Amino acid sequence: MGIGTSTRTAVTSAINVIGSTITITPYTLATSSDSAYSGQVETDGTAVNETAIPFEEFKGIVKQKFGDLETGEFQLALKYTAVFDLSGTTKYKATYQSDVYDITQFRRYAIENTLVAWIITLNKRYD
């Protein structure tokens, strides 16, 4: 077993043991045609439940630092099995510990060509 696979196993195990549920919902934006209201309207796709750990826990497992976070943002690590459409047309929001966030960034974390985890950056929504 290579270091990538070993790291993925360790991260997945930690997520399974200490992780919290996060609901991720893809959505698209369209311009409203309602004459009483104009603006962007969200259309939600199918929500999925994942399990995540705080980025600080992940960082402790893999001993690697990522970039600085904007004010109000934080990161979570998800299991490598999470699926995201990164084509640019789909946006994502997440419900984590009863609050709703926009997912502003997705990063694949790989070692030796093995996807170990997804690192997502969340920013609180104020709708």
C-alpha positions as CSV (number, residue, x, y, z in Angstrom):
1,M,0.0,0.0,0.0
2,G,1.4,3.4,-1.0
3,I,1.5,6.5,1.1
4,G,-1.5,8.0,-0.8
5,T,-3.6,5.0,0.0
6,S,-2.4,4.9,3.6
7,T,-3.2,8.6,4.1
8,R,-6.6,8.2,2.5
9,T,-7.4,5.3,4.9
10,A,-6.3,7.3,7.9
11,V,-8.3,10.4,6.8
12,T,-11.4,8.3,6.0
13,S,-11.2,6.5,9.4
14,A,-11.0,9.8,11.2
15,I,-13.9,11.2,9.3
16,N,-16.0,8.1,10.1
17,V,-15.2,8.3,13.8
18,I,-15.3,12.0,14.6
19,G,-17.1,13.5,11.6
20,S,-20.4,15.5,11.6
21,T,-23.1,15.4,9.0
22,I,-23.1,18.1,6.3
23,T,-25.9,18.3,3.7
24,I,-24.6,19.6,0.3
25,T,-27.2,20.9,-2.2
26,P,-26.3,21.8,-5.8
27,Y,-28.2,24.7,-7.3
28,T,-28.4,26.8,-10.4
29,L,-29.3,30.5,-10.7
30,A,-31.7,32.0,-13.2
31,T,-33.1,35.5,-13.7
32,S,-36.6,35.8,-12.4
33,S,-39.3,36.7,-14.9
34,D,-41.8,37.6,-12.2
35,S,-42.9,41.2,-12.8
36,A,-43.2,41.9,-9.1
37,Y,-39.7,40.8,-8.4
38,S,-36.5,40.8,-10.5
39,G,-33.3,39.2,-9.5
40,Q,-31.7,35.7,-9.2
41,V,-33.8,32.7,-8.3
42,E,-32.2,29.5,-7.0
43,T,-33.3,26.1,-8.2
44,D,-32.1,23.4,-5.9
45,G,-30.9,20.0,-7.1
46,T,-30.8,16.8,-5.2
47,A,-29.2,17.2,-1.7
48,V,-26.7,14.6,-0.4
49,N,-25.5,14.0,3.1
50,E,-21.7,13.7,3.6
51,T,-19.6,13.4,6.7
52,A,-16.9,16.1,7.4
53,I,-14.3,17.0,9.9
54,P,-12.9,20.5,10.6
55,F,-9.9,21.3,8.4
56,E,-7.7,21.7,11.5
57,E,-8.3,18.0,12.3
58,F,-7.5,17.0,8.7
59,K,-4.4,19.2,8.8
60,G,-3.2,17.4,11.9
61,I,-3.6,14.1,10.1
62,V,-1.7,15.0,7.0
63,K,0.6,17.7,8.3
64,Q,0.1,20.1,5.4
65,K,-0.9,23.7,5.3
66,F,-3.3,25.3,2.8
67,G,-3.8,28.9,1.9
68,D,-5.2,31.7,4.1
69,L,-8.9,31.9,4.6
70,E,-11.1,35.0,4.0
71,T,-12.9,36.5,7.0
72,G,-15.9,34.4,7.9
73,E,-14.7,31.4,5.9
74,F,-13.7,28.0,7.2
75,Q,-12.7,24.7,5.7
76,L,-13.9,21.1,6.1
77,A,-12.4,17.8,4.8
78,L,-14.8,15.3,3.2
79,K,-14.2,11.7,2.3
80,Y,-12.7,11.1,-1.1
81,T,-15.9,9.5,-2.3
82,A,-17.8,12.9,-2.4
83,V,-18.9,13.9,-5.9
84,F,-19.0,17.4,-7.2
85,D,-19.6,18.9,-10.7
86,L,-16.7,21.3,-11.2
87,S,-17.7,22.3,-14.7
88,G,-18.5,25.8,-13.4
89,T,-22.3,25.8,-14.0
90,T,-23.3,24.2,-10.8
91,K,-23.0,26.0,-7.4
92,Y,-23.3,24.4,-4.0
93,K,-24.6,25.3,-0.6
94,A,-24.2,23.3,2.6
95,T,-26.1,22.9,5.8
96,Y,-23.6,22.2,8.6
97,Q,-24.5,22.3,12.3
98,S,-27.8,24.0,11.5
99,D,-26.4,26.9,9.5
100,V,-26.4,27.4,5.7
101,Y,-23.2,28.2,3.9
102,D,-22.1,28.7,0.3
103,I,-19.3,26.4,-0.8
104,T,-16.8,28.8,-2.3
105,Q,-14.0,26.5,-3.2
106,F,-13.3,22.8,-3.8
107,R,-9.8,21.3,-3.6
108,R,-8.8,17.7,-4.3
109,Y,-6.2,16.6,-1.9
110,A,-4.1,13.9,-3.5
111,I,-0.9,12.0,-2.6
112,E,0.9,9.9,-5.2
113,N,-2.0,10.3,-7.6
114,T,-4.4,9.0,-5.0
115,L,-7.4,11.2,-4.1
116,V,-7.2,11.3,-0.3
117,A,-10.0,13.8,0.5
118,W,-11.9,16.9,-0.7
119,I,-11.2,20.2,1.1
120,I,-14.2,22.6,0.8
121,T,-14.3,26.2,1.9
122,L,-17.5,27.5,3.3
123,N,-18.8,31.0,3.7
124,K,-21.9,31.8,5.9
125,R,-25.0,32.8,3.9
126,Y,-27.1,35.7,5.0
127,D,-30.3,35.4,3.0
